[in-house]
Amino acid sequence: MNGLPPIPDGVVTLDDHEAHARTTLDANAWAYFAGAAADERTLAANRSAWSQLQLLPRVLRPLAGGHTRVTLLGRELAHPILLAPVAWQRMAHPDGEIASALAASALQAGLVLSTQSSTPLEDVARAMGDAPGRGPLWFQLYLQHDRGFTRELVQRAERAGYEALVLTVDAPCHGARDRERRAGFKLPPGIRAVHLDGLPPAPTQALGPGQSALFDGLLSQAPTWDDVAWLQSITRLPVLLKGILHPDDARQAAALQVAGVIVSNHGGRTLDTAVSTASALPRIAEALRGELALLVDGGIRRGTDVLKALALGAHAVLIGRPAVFGLANAGAHGVAHVLRLLRDELEIAMALTGCRTLADVGRDSLLHPATGNFTIDS
Ligand SMILES: Cc1cc2nc3c(=O)[nH]c(=O)nc-3n(C[C@H](O)[C@H](O)[C@H](O)COP(=O)(O)O)c2cc1C
């Protein structure tokens, strides 16, 4: 590891990375990366919902030859952990998204690049490389009011080798980001969403009396289910929807034949008091019956959380903030460390619950709801 910035002493968990990042990030960046919407109840609920689930281990099962491999969108992955799309990563570390891609590639993790990346998608794809066994590279899309501009962005991602599009559907407008407003959050000079360079300004019209700046302004351009079909019609890439919490929305997504669904509440950054993702996941898994790729994010900080997500029906998980905190602490080395810790913890959790492979992880890895756990029946 010569030449790499060291992992700070005593940092041995994802929470340790968070605690250390608080000392490395300035107050402005900390408010942005660590914060969430309003009273941050969903941010907290995401964490507590995973930890409240109780594991029911099996013993004396054969474990030799076990592994964490999983198949996602027809591709075998070394393990089920991906980096979630997180905007403006150069605000956490000068190497930003390039460092995340180098780490993901080295640790065989998937990477979902944000539309609001501070590094061009082509550079990130180059850093991710194409070593055998590297994880999937997906592009997260926010539909822009100018659909022609959106189409060009999709074509850029296709040309650069991105393998899927992740359409984020839970943020037609910003949540009430009170922590950011209290901190007076501002993007530092030199950092911007580079993919939105050249986006024509949204058409504006004077609001009449009684009209809402939100509903009659910004939201008059907000995407709908019709736009999902439009996106599918202009791309050859599989489309996943990120930000699904209601099983009926999952069913509607399946009816449109999207490739997958990501159960997410945007890490608590949009609608505060929205259901935690661990609570939403079982009903969505039931609605989809294994027909689509099913992923989940929000509050995943431990290998046991990953195992619980898979037990509730997810095929893979994403992590947002922990990777950014690793990035802030030690650049690419820090992100790689976060991924390594989580994967190692997953292997330990599998071994100690008697699961040799992820196919062995199921509902019976969790305690029954009658004793306080929630599952699909609750
Ligand atoms: C600072 C920050 C920026 C984010 N930016 C995006 C984004 O650009 N697009 C998106 O779909 N989700 C974005 N998210 C949400 C993440 O993709 C993910 O859903 C969330 O962080 C998962 O929760 P976790 O941080 O508890 O792991 C962002 C999250 C954070 C914390």
The ligand as an ORCA input file, in Angstrom:
! r2SCAN-3c Opt
* xyz 0 1
  C     -24.644     13.557     -0.457
  C     -25.589     12.696     -1.227
  C     -25.822     12.968     -2.564
  C     -26.687     12.134     -3.287
  N     -26.853     12.357     -4.628
  C     -27.681     11.539     -5.327
  C     -27.825     11.713     -6.726
  O     -27.193     12.553     -7.343
  N     -28.699     10.886     -7.375
  C     -29.408      9.913     -6.721
  O     -30.184      9.187     -7.335
  N     -29.253      9.722     -5.398
  C     -28.414     10.514     -4.689
  N     -28.242     10.295     -3.360
  C     -28.924      9.147     -2.702
  C     -28.043      7.912     -2.737
  O     -27.924      7.418     -4.048
  C     -28.600      6.772     -1.864
  O     -29.951      6.546     -2.193
  C     -28.485      7.049     -0.366
  O     -27.323      7.775     -0.058
  C     -28.474      5.726      0.402
  O     -28.435      5.925      1.773
  P     -27.084      5.871      2.656
  O     -26.371      7.163      2.411
  O     -27.627      5.767      4.044
  O     -26.290      4.671      2.230
  C     -27.355     11.079     -2.634
  C     -27.090     10.815     -1.297
  C     -26.207     11.595     -0.592
  C     -25.925     11.260      0.849
*
